[in-house]
Amino acid sequence: MFLYVIPVGSGILVVLGLYLFLKTKRTYDTGKALSIGISLGWWVLDLAHCLLVILSSLYNVWLMQINEIAALIGGSMMLGVGVVLMLAGMIAFRSIGRISGSDTSELVTTGIYQWSRNPQYLGWFLVLLGISLIGSSGLALLYTTIGIILFHFYITRIEEPYLERVFEEKYLLYEKGVPRYFGIPKRKKASVTCMH
């Protein structure tokens, strides 16, 4: 049964992902925020991707030869840190619209956004890596790696240029002072606030 889910799920991810990348790029090129339909599409894509990672881990597809205890401890730590980072980002946004990209009325730079421009993405990456390690699944790790690469492309080629256009100098200053994923801010900035 699960063997059928892999190619079907992968095909759905590719088609939906390509569609959402193109629709998001076109929307952002016009300077508009995402529609509710596109935002929901991203939620569905993320959940489908996560489901494939979870199923691959549960069924130990392409079992990696790593120490079970180390994988469980390391994976659990990554999973826990990832959840905390995602929740911290969501709390700082205080709006499902901002979390989904359909509300870009305010640039959020407080809370966790003082150390990371993308704590929710970073948290998501860690959650998926943690699940992959816990299940010692090479396929889950492959899905996770491809997801991280594609989302990095999305962040750098689609989302950041959009934020630069919408928030102009405010975002450019924020971008120069705060690392993309995580680190020590380069300088203290005035309080503002960001997307993912």
PERA-V357705 format. One record per residue. RES is the residue in one small letter. BURIAL is 1 if it has 9 or more other C-alpha atoms within 8 Angstrom, else 0. Layout:
BEGIN
res:RES burial:BURIAL
res:RES burial:BURIAL
END
This chain:
BEGIN
res:m burial:0
res:f burial:0
res:l burial:0
res:y burial:0
res:v burial:0
res:i burial:1
res:p burial:0
res:v burial:0
res:g burial:1
res:s burial:0
res:g burial:0
res:i burial:0
res:l burial:1
res:v burial:0
res:v burial:0
res:l burial:1
res:g burial:1
res:l burial:0
res:y burial:0
res:l burial:1
res:f burial:1
res:l burial:0
res:k burial:1
res:t burial:1
res:k burial:1
res:r burial:0
res:t burial:1
res:y burial:1
res:d burial:0
res:t burial:0
res:g burial:1
res:k burial:0
res:a burial:1
res:l burial:1
res:s burial:0
res:i burial:0
res:g burial:0
res:i burial:1
res:s burial:1
res:l burial:1
res:g burial:1
res:w burial:1
res:w burial:1
res:v burial:0
res:l burial:1
res:d burial:0
res:l burial:0
res:a burial:1
res:h burial:1
res:c burial:1
res:l burial:0
res:l burial:1
res:v burial:1
res:i burial:1
res:l burial:1
res:s burial:1
res:s burial:1
res:l burial:0
res:y burial:0
res:n burial:1
res:v burial:1
res:w burial:0
res:l burial:0
res:m burial:0
res:q burial:0
res:i burial:0
res:n burial:0
res:e burial:0
res:i burial:0
res:a burial:0
res:a burial:1
res:l burial:1
res:i burial:1
res:g burial:1
res:g burial:1
res:s burial:1
res:m burial:1
res:m burial:1
res:l burial:1
res:g burial:1
res:v burial:1
res:g burial:1
res:v burial:1
res:v burial:1
res:l burial:1
res:m burial:1
res:l burial:1
res:a burial:1
res:g burial:1
res:m burial:1
res:i burial:0
res:a burial:1
res:f burial:1
res:r burial:0
res:s burial:0
res:i burial:0
res:g burial:0
res:r burial:1
res:i burial:1
res:s burial:1
res:g burial:1
res:s burial:1
res:d burial:1
res:t burial:1
res:s burial:0
res:e burial:0
res:l burial:1
res:v burial:1
res:t burial:1
res:t burial:1
res:g burial:0
res:i burial:1
res:y burial:1
res:q burial:1
res:w burial:1
res:s burial:1
res:r burial:1
res:n burial:1
res:p burial:1
res:q burial:1
res:y burial:1
res:l burial:1
res:g burial:1
res:w burial:1
res:f burial:1
res:l burial:1
res:v burial:1
res:l burial:1
res:l burial:1
res:g burial:1
res:i burial:1
res:s burial:1
res:l burial:1
res:i burial:1
res:g burial:1
res:s burial:1
res:s burial:1
res:g burial:1
res:l burial:1
res:a burial:1
res:l burial:1
res:l burial:0
res:y burial:1
res:t burial:1
res:t burial:0
res:i burial:0
res:g burial:1
res:i burial:1
res:i burial:0
res:l burial:0
res:f burial:1
res:h burial:0
res:f burial:1
res:y burial:1
res:i burial:1
res:t burial:1
res:r burial:0
res:i burial:1
res:e burial:1
res:e burial:1
res:p burial:1
res:y burial:1
res:l burial:1
res:e burial:1
res:r burial:0
res:v burial:0
res:f burial:1
res:e burial:1
res:e burial:0
res:k burial:0
res:y burial:1
res:l burial:1
res:l burial:0
res:y burial:1
res:e burial:1
res:k burial:0
res:g burial:1
res:v burial:1
res:p burial:1
res:r burial:0
res:y burial:1
res:f burial:1
res:g burial:0
res:i burial:0
res:p burial:1
res:k burial:0
res:r burial:0
res:k burial:0
res:k burial:0
res:a burial:0
res:s burial:0
res:v burial:1
res:t burial:1
res:c burial:1
res:m burial:1
res:h burial:1
END
